[in-house]
Amino acid sequence: MKFLYLLVFFLFNSILFGQGNLQFNQVLSVSDQVQTVPSGKVWKIESYQLQTVSWTTNGTITTCSDLSRPRPYYIDNYPYYKLGGVSTGVASYVFFPQNDFPIWLRAGQTLRTTCPGDFMSILEFNIIP
């Protein structure tokens, strides 16, 4: 009899707390345009790539951002920094929190980068009940 109660207890718990399976759907690249995780899907952020910054002969930066300032990516409009540290001069550094990947996003969350040349590699999964 105890075995029967134990079996019913475990079956009931597995039904209540079952989360479904994930099925790979596609690979995405997200840039500076806000993208939203669709309903019934989850995103796995694999990496964040920054565009190369180039300098002109007079020392000005010709791309999106200044090298002395890190370029964040945004999850739900909150900035997150991948950089571990940034040089601010010949021998000085400013350190920023480093986010490790992967990062998982649920349906309804938003994602974007700072600059058009930056991108994030995303794996999209379908949630199968």
TALINMO-V327505 format. One record per residue. N is the residue number from 1. SS is DSSP state (alpha for helix, beta for strand, coil for the rest). PSI is psi in degrees with one decimal (NA if undefined). NEAR is the number of other C-alpha atoms within 10 Angstrom. Layout:
# TALINMO-V327505
{{N	SS	PSI	NEAR} {N	SS	PSI	NEAR}}
This chain:
# TALINMO-V327505
{{1	coil	-40.1	6} {2	alpha	-38.0	7} {3	alpha	-41.6	8} {4	alpha	-44.4	8} {5	alpha	-41.4	10} {6	alpha	-42.2	11} {7	alpha	-44.8	12} {8	alpha	-40.5	12} {9	alpha	-47.4	11} {10	alpha	-38.4	11} {11	alpha	-42.4	11} {12	alpha	-43.5	12} {13	alpha	-39.0	11} {14	alpha	-31.4	11} {15	alpha	-42.9	9} {16	alpha	-38.1	9} {17	alpha	8.0	8} {18	coil	136.2	10} {19	coil	-1.2	11} {20	coil	175.5	10} {21	beta	158.4	10} {22	beta	136.2	14} {23	beta	123.6	13} {24	beta	136.2	13} {25	beta	-56.9	14} {26	beta	168.8	11} {27	beta	133.2	12} {28	beta	155.7	15} {29	beta	125.2	15} {30	beta	133.5	19} {31	coil	-141.8	21} {32	coil	-3.2	17} {33	coil	130.7	12} {34	coil	128.5	14} {35	beta	141.6	17} {36	beta	136.7	18} {37	coil	122.1	16} {38	coil	158.6	15} {39	coil	140.0	12} {40	coil	10.6	13} {41	beta	159.6	19} {42	beta	151.0	24} {43	beta	140.8	26} {44	beta	110.4	18} {45	beta	120.7	20} {46	beta	-39.2	14} {47	beta	162.7	15} {48	beta	119.2	20} {49	beta	128.6	13} {50	coil	141.1	18} {51	coil	146.8	14} {52	coil	136.2	10} {53	coil	128.9	13} {54	coil	151.6	12} {55	beta	147.0	11} {56	coil	174.0	8} {57	coil	-22.9	6} {58	coil	7.6	6} {59	coil	9.1	8} {60	coil	152.9	10} {61	beta	135.1	14} {62	coil	2.9	11} {63	coil	-164.3	15} {64	coil	-37.4	16} {65	coil	163.5	14} {66	coil	136.1	12} {67	coil	-23.5	14} {68	coil	-7.0	12} {69	coil	127.2	11} {70	coil	152.7	19} {71	coil	116.2	20} {72	coil	165.8	19} {73	beta	160.2	24} {74	beta	125.2	17} {75	beta	120.0	17} {76	coil	40.3	15} {77	coil	14.4	12} {78	beta	132.7	10} {79	beta	139.2	13} {80	beta	139.6	17} {81	coil	133.2	17} {82	coil	-25.0	19} {83	coil	142.1	14} {84	coil	-28.3	13} {85	beta	154.4	15} {86	beta	134.1	15} {87	beta	130.7	13} {88	coil	4.6	12} {89	coil	-164.7	9} {90	coil	-43.9	6} {91	coil	23.0	6} {92	coil	148.2	10} {93	beta	149.3	13} {94	beta	127.6	13} {95	beta	140.4	11} {96	coil	154.8	14} {97	coil	140.6	11} {98	coil	124.5	12} {99	coil	128.0	12} {100	coil	144.2	10} {101	coil	152.4	12} {102	coil	159.5	13} {103	beta	132.6	12} {104	beta	136.6	13} {105	beta	139.9	19} {106	coil	170.1	15} {107	coil	136.3	13} {108	coil	-17.3	15} {109	coil	153.1	16} {110	beta	158.4	17} {111	beta	140.5	22} {112	beta	163.8	24} {113	beta	178.8	25} {114	coil	-46.7	19} {115	coil	153.4	18} {116	coil	-29.6	15} {117	coil	-14.2	15} {118	coil	153.4	21} {119	beta	158.3	21} {120	beta	134.9	20} {121	beta	126.8	17} {122	beta	137.4	21} {123	beta	126.1	18} {124	beta	135.0	22} {125	beta	142.7	18} {126	beta	141.9	18} {127	beta	115.8	16} {128	beta	116.8	11} {129	coil	NA	9}}
